[in-house]
């Protein structure tokens, strides 16, 4: 069997796999793919083939795997998700006012209805948003794309802007594993304005009244933003947003009662801390008077970890991370084989290549 050659990593200024661009990289891709097929033609199964690729091909890592903008991640149905996205330059582009509150609720409700996403609890802050949702069918990618796109276009039309509304970094999407983890995230979302020293009570926040709607079971209604959508367009005139837990969630009443108790507890703790330090909250009136062009004066944390799993229990967290690591390794092996011209099955949960390249994906695992 011919030997699979690899090029060593090169020093700065030299020519190597990481510095192949344009036609040179395309020619190298054809050459190495041809050699890969020749080298691995004697393999009868994919397992030794995958071990050969993973262990011996620095070129594959340099020219194929590193081209991806972000690491792949599985998209499984039936997950609770904690979604966060911030505005560009931390500007107050979502500063609460009647028009913005309505536009945010409209875009969220319309996207959730279109892609069958259950919204548990969102919170619209002045320069970012948090949203807890339940994705029953694995549609959260399309949901996030539509929600963020429509809201950005609507707000840019309202503010008279042309540039991007959202920061260039990807949204933070965290899988929430257990009910206790979900409760912690909901408390964080609800009390975000209080913990940041903006208002004394959750219901004082001038944004949409999402927390009150969740705890009371009241539906929120939003109208089509007139500053952006056409009257004769296909978008609905009004939409309703029903916040809540999915039907199969056990103990809803007890869960919401505990959520209410913990919110009250956080409000009391923050009030005690303010009395001890002598600090005051920003206040509803000052928030409404802020310019949407402004941004916080505090220093922004940089290069922090971006978690993908929220699990307080160590055993649960370790098991979920192990599952994701095994999925990532299987996906990497399948992708390398697919790029080399072999017909392979990608692991269950593959999203991008299934949708845009129509690769074959394994069926969901059966419950043991």
C-alpha positions as CSV (number, residue, x, y, z in Angstrom):
1,X,0.0,0.0,0.0
2,X,1.5,3.4,-0.9
3,X,2.6,5.6,2.0
4,X,0.4,8.5,3.0
5,X,2.7,11.5,3.0
6,X,2.2,14.4,5.3
7,X,3.9,17.8,5.3
8,X,5.4,19.0,8.6
9,X,4.2,22.3,10.2
10,X,6.4,25.1,8.9
11,X,7.9,28.2,10.5
12,X,6.6,31.7,9.9
13,X,7.3,32.9,6.4
14,X,7.7,29.5,4.9
15,X,5.2,27.7,2.5
16,X,3.2,25.0,4.1
17,X,-0.4,23.6,4.5
18,X,-1.5,26.5,6.6
19,X,-0.4,29.0,3.9
20,X,-1.9,27.4,0.8
21,X,-4.4,29.7,-0.7
22,X,-6.6,30.0,-3.8
23,X,-5.5,27.8,-6.7
24,X,-2.6,26.3,-4.8
25,X,-4.9,25.0,-2.1
26,X,-7.4,23.7,-4.6
27,X,-4.7,21.9,-6.5
28,X,-3.3,20.5,-3.2
29,X,-6.8,19.3,-2.3
30,X,-7.1,17.3,-5.5
31,X,-3.6,15.8,-5.2
32,X,-4.0,14.8,-1.6
33,X,-7.5,13.4,-2.0
34,X,-6.3,11.3,-4.9
35,X,-3.4,10.0,-2.8
36,X,-5.8,9.4,0.1
37,X,-8.1,7.2,-2.0
38,X,-5.1,5.2,-3.2
39,X,-3.6,4.7,0.2
40,X,-6.9,3.6,1.8
41,X,-8.3,1.5,-1.0
42,X,-7.3,-1.7,0.7
43,X,-9.2,-1.0,3.9
44,X,-12.4,-3.1,4.2
45,X,-14.0,-1.1,7.0
46,X,-14.2,2.5,8.0
47,X,-12.7,2.0,11.5
48,X,-9.1,1.4,10.5
49,X,-9.5,4.0,7.8
50,X,-10.6,6.6,10.3
51,X,-7.7,5.7,12.6
52,X,-5.3,6.2,9.7
53,X,-6.7,9.6,8.9
54,X,-6.9,10.8,12.5
55,X,-3.4,9.7,13.4
56,X,-1.4,10.4,10.3
57,X,-2.7,13.3,8.3
58,X,-1.5,16.8,9.4
59,X,-2.5,18.1,6.0
60,X,-6.1,17.1,6.5
61,X,-6.2,18.9,9.8
62,X,-4.5,22.0,8.3
63,X,-6.4,22.3,5.0
64,X,-9.8,20.6,5.7
65,X,-10.7,20.7,9.3
66,X,-9.4,24.2,10.1
67,X,-11.4,25.8,7.3
68,X,-14.6,25.6,9.4
69,X,-15.5,28.9,11.1
70,X,-16.7,27.2,14.2
71,X,-16.5,23.7,15.5
72,X,-19.5,21.6,14.5
73,X,-22.1,20.8,17.1
74,X,-25.0,18.4,17.2
75,X,-28.6,19.5,16.8
76,X,-30.8,17.1,18.8
77,X,-34.6,17.5,19.2
78,X,-36.1,17.6,22.6
79,X,-33.6,20.0,24.3
80,X,-34.0,23.1,26.5
81,X,-31.7,25.8,25.2
82,X,-30.4,29.0,26.8
83,X,-29.7,31.5,24.0
84,X,-27.8,34.8,24.3
85,X,-26.9,37.4,21.7
86,X,-25.6,40.9,22.2
87,X,-25.7,44.0,20.1
88,X,-22.7,45.3,18.2
89,X,-20.2,47.4,20.2
90,X,-22.5,46.8,23.2
91,X,-24.7,49.7,22.1
92,X,-28.2,50.2,23.5
93,X,-29.9,49.3,20.2
94,X,-32.6,47.4,22.1
95,X,-33.2,50.1,24.7
96,X,-36.8,49.5,25.8
97,X,-39.5,51.7,24.4
98,X,-43.0,50.8,23.1
99,X,-41.9,50.3,19.5
100,X,-38.9,48.2,20.4
101,X,-40.8,46.1,22.9
102,X,-43.5,45.4,20.3
103,X,-40.9,44.6,17.6
104,X,-39.0,42.2,19.8
105,X,-42.1,40.4,20.9
106,X,-43.4,40.2,17.3
107,X,-40.2,38.8,15.9
108,X,-39.8,36.3,18.7
109,X,-43.4,35.1,18.5
110,X,-43.5,34.9,14.7
111,X,-40.3,32.9,14.5
112,X,-41.3,30.6,17.3
113,X,-44.6,29.8,15.6
114,X,-43.1,29.3,12.2
115,X,-40.5,26.8,13.5
116,X,-42.5,25.2,16.3
117,X,-40.3,26.4,19.2
118,X,-41.7,26.7,22.7
119,X,-40.5,29.9,24.3
120,X,-40.1,29.5,28.1
121,X,-38.8,32.9,29.1
122,X,-37.0,35.7,27.2
123,X,-35.6,38.9,28.5
124,X,-34.8,41.9,26.3
125,X,-32.0,44.0,27.8
126,X,-30.8,47.3,26.3
127,X,-27.8,45.7,24.4
128,X,-28.5,41.9,24.5
129,X,-31.2,39.4,25.0
130,X,-31.5,36.1,26.9
131,X,-34.1,33.5,25.8
132,X,-34.8,30.1,27.3
133,X,-36.6,27.8,24.8
134,X,-37.6,24.2,24.2
135,X,-36.8,22.8,20.8
136,X,-39.0,19.7,20.3
137,X,-38.0,19.1,16.7
138,X,-34.4,20.3,16.3
139,X,-35.4,23.6,14.6
140,X,-33.6,26.1,16.7
141,X,-31.0,27.0,14.1
142,X,-33.7,28.2,11.7
143,X,-35.6,29.8,14.5
144,X,-32.6,31.8,15.7
145,X,-31.7,32.8,12.1
146,X,-35.2,34.1,11.4
147,X,-35.7,35.8,14.8
148,X,-32.4,37.6,14.8
149,X,-32.6,38.6,11.1
150,X,-36.1,40.0,11.3
151,X,-35.5,41.9,14.6
152,X,-32.2,43.3,13.2
153,X,-33.9,44.6,10.0
154,X,-36.8,46.0,12.0
155,X,-34.6,47.8,14.5
156,X,-32.3,49.2,11.8
157,X,-35.3,50.6,10.0
158,X,-36.6,52.1,13.2
159,X,-33.3,53.6,14.2
160,X,-32.3,54.7,10.7
161,X,-29.2,52.5,10.7
162,X,-27.6,50.4,7.9
163,X,-24.9,48.5,9.7
164,X,-25.2,45.2,11.5
165,X,-27.3,45.2,14.7
166,X,-25.8,42.1,16.3
167,X,-22.2,41.6,17.3
168,X,-20.0,39.6,14.9
169,X,-19.5,36.7,17.3
170,X,-21.9,33.8,17.1
171,X,-24.8,33.6,19.5
172,X,-24.2,31.6,22.6
173,X,-26.4,28.5,22.7
174,X,-26.2,26.4,25.8
175,X,-27.9,23.0,26.3
176,X,-29.8,23.0,29.6
177,X,-29.8,19.4,30.9
178,X,-31.9,19.0,34.0
179,X,-35.0,20.7,35.5
180,X,-32.8,22.2,38.3
181,X,-30.5,23.7,35.6
182,X,-33.4,25.1,33.8
183,X,-34.7,26.7,37.0
184,X,-31.3,28.3,37.6
185,X,-31.3,29.8,34.1
186,X,-34.8,31.1,34.4
187,X,-33.9,32.9,37.6
188,X,-30.8,34.4,35.9
189,X,-32.9,35.6,33.0
190,X,-35.7,37.0,35.1
191,X,-33.4,38.8,37.6
192,X,-30.9,40.1,35.1
193,X,-32.0,43.8,35.3
194,X,-32.0,43.6,39.1
195,X,-28.6,42.0,39.4
196,X,-27.1,44.6,37.0
197,X,-28.3,47.4,39.3
198,X,-30.8,48.8,36.8
199,X,-34.1,48.4,38.7
200,X,-35.1,47.3,42.2
201,X,-37.8,44.8,41.2
202,X,-38.1,42.6,38.2
203,X,-41.5,44.2,37.2
204,X,-39.9,47.6,37.2
205,X,-37.9,46.8,34.1
206,X,-39.4,48.8,31.2
207,X,-39.0,46.0,28.6
208,X,-41.7,43.5,27.7
209,X,-43.4,41.9,30.7
210,X,-42.2,38.4,30.0
211,X,-41.7,37.3,33.6
212,X,-45.1,38.4,34.6
213,X,-46.7,36.6,31.6
214,X,-44.9,33.4,32.4
215,X,-45.9,33.4,36.1
216,X,-49.5,34.4,35.4
217,X,-50.1,32.3,32.3
218,X,-51.1,35.4,30.3
219,X,-50.5,35.5,26.5
220,X,-48.7,38.5,25.0
221,X,-49.9,40.1,21.8
222,X,-47.8,42.0,19.4
223,X,-48.7,43.9,16.2
224,X,-46.8,44.0,12.9
225,X,-44.3,46.8,13.1
226,X,-45.6,49.5,10.7
227,X,-42.1,51.1,10.3
228,X,-40.8,48.0,8.5
229,X,-43.4,45.6,7.2
230,X,-45.8,46.3,4.3
231,X,-49.5,46.4,5.0
232,X,-50.0,44.0,2.1
233,X,-47.2,41.7,3.0
234,X,-47.3,38.1,4.1
235,X,-46.4,38.7,7.7
236,X,-49.4,38.4,10.1
237,X,-51.1,41.5,11.4
238,X,-50.9,40.3,15.0
239,X,-49.2,37.4,16.8
240,X,-49.6,35.9,20.2
241,X,-46.7,34.7,22.4
242,X,-47.6,32.0,24.9
243,X,-44.8,31.5,27.4
244,X,-44.6,28.3,29.3
245,X,-43.1,24.8,29.8
246,X,-43.8,22.0,27.3
247,X,-46.8,19.7,27.9
248,X,-44.7,16.7,29.0
249,X,-42.9,18.7,31.7
250,X,-43.8,17.2,35.1
251,X,-44.8,19.4,38.1
252,X,-45.3,22.7,36.3
253,X,-47.1,24.4,39.1
254,X,-44.5,23.5,41.7
255,X,-41.7,24.6,39.3
256,X,-43.3,28.0,38.7
257,X,-43.9,28.5,42.4
258,X,-40.3,27.8,43.1
259,X,-39.3,30.2,40.3
260,X,-41.3,32.9,41.9
261,X,-39.8,32.2,45.3
262,X,-36.2,32.4,44.0
263,X,-36.9,35.6,42.1
264,X,-38.2,37.2,45.3
265,X,-35.1,35.9,47.1
266,X,-32.7,37.4,44.6
267,X,-34.5,40.8,44.8
268,X,-34.2,40.7,48.6
269,X,-30.5,39.9,48.4
270,X,-29.8,42.7,45.9
271,X,-31.7,45.2,48.1
272,X,-29.7,44.1,51.1
273,X,-26.4,44.5,49.2
274,X,-27.4,48.0,48.0
275,X,-28.2,49.1,51.6
276,X,-24.8,47.7,52.7
277,X,-22.9,49.5,50.0
278,X,-25.0,52.6,49.6
279,X,-25.4,52.2,45.9
280,X,-28.6,53.1,44.0
281,X,-30.2,51.6,41.0
282,X,-30.2,53.4,37.6
283,X,-33.9,53.6,37.6
284,X,-36.6,53.3,35.0
285,X,-36.7,56.9,34.0
286,X,-33.0,57.2,33.3
287,X,-33.0,53.9,31.3
288,X,-35.8,55.3,29.1
289,X,-33.8,58.5,28.6
290,X,-30.6,56.8,27.5
291,X,-29.5,57.2,23.9
292,X,-29.5,54.1,21.8
293,X,-26.1,55.2,20.5
294,X,-24.6,54.9,24.0
295,X,-22.9,51.8,25.4
296,X,-21.9,50.8,29.0
297,X,-18.8,52.4,30.4
298,X,-17.7,49.2,32.2
299,X,-14.9,47.1,30.9
300,X,-16.1,44.2,28.7
301,X,-14.7,40.7,29.6
302,X,-12.7,39.3,26.7
303,X,-11.7,35.7,25.6
304,X,-13.9,34.0,28.2
305,X,-15.0,30.4,28.0
306,X,-18.2,29.9,25.9
307,X,-20.0,27.0,27.6
308,X,-22.2,24.7,25.6
309,X,-23.7,22.7,28.5
310,X,-25.4,23.9,31.7
311,X,-25.4,21.1,34.3
312,X,-24.8,21.7,38.0
313,X,-24.4,18.0,38.8
314,X,-20.9,16.9,38.0
315,X,-21.9,13.4,36.8
316,X,-24.5,14.8,34.5
317,X,-22.2,17.4,33.1
318,X,-19.4,14.9,32.5
319,X,-21.7,12.5,30.7
320,X,-23.1,15.2,28.5
321,X,-19.6,16.5,27.6
322,X,-18.5,12.9,26.9
323,X,-21.5,12.4,24.5
324,X,-20.6,15.7,22.7
325,X,-17.0,14.7,22.4
326,X,-17.8,11.3,21.0
327,X,-20.2,12.9,18.5
328,X,-17.5,15.4,17.5
329,X,-15.0,12.6,16.9
330,X,-17.4,10.5,14.9
331,X,-18.4,13.6,12.8
332,X,-14.8,14.4,12.1
333,X,-14.0,10.9,10.9
334,X,-17.1,10.8,8.7
335,X,-16.3,14.3,7.2
336,X,-12.8,13.3,6.3
337,X,-14.0,10.2,4.6
338,X,-16.7,12.1,2.8
339,X,-14.2,14.7,1.6
340,X,-12.0,11.9,0.2
341,X,-14.9,10.6,-1.9
342,X,-16.3,7.8,0.2
343,X,-20.0,7.2,1.0
344,X,-20.4,7.4,4.7
345,X,-23.1,7.9,7.3
346,X,-22.8,11.0,9.5
347,X,-23.8,10.8,13.2
348,X,-27.3,11.5,14.2
349,X,-27.6,15.2,15.0
350,X,-25.6,16.4,12.0
351,X,-27.3,19.6,10.8
352,X,-25.4,21.7,8.2
353,X,-24.2,19.0,5.9
354,X,-27.6,17.2,6.1
355,X,-29.4,20.3,5.0
356,X,-27.0,21.9,2.5
357,X,-25.0,18.9,1.2
358,X,-27.7,16.2,1.7
359,X,-25.4,13.7,3.3
360,X,-26.7,10.5,4.8
361,X,-27.3,10.7,8.5
362,X,-27.8,7.8,10.9
363,X,-31.2,7.3,12.4
364,X,-31.8,8.3,16.0
365,X,-30.6,5.8,18.6
366,X,-33.2,3.6,20.1
367,X,-33.9,3.9,23.8
368,X,-32.3,1.0,25.7
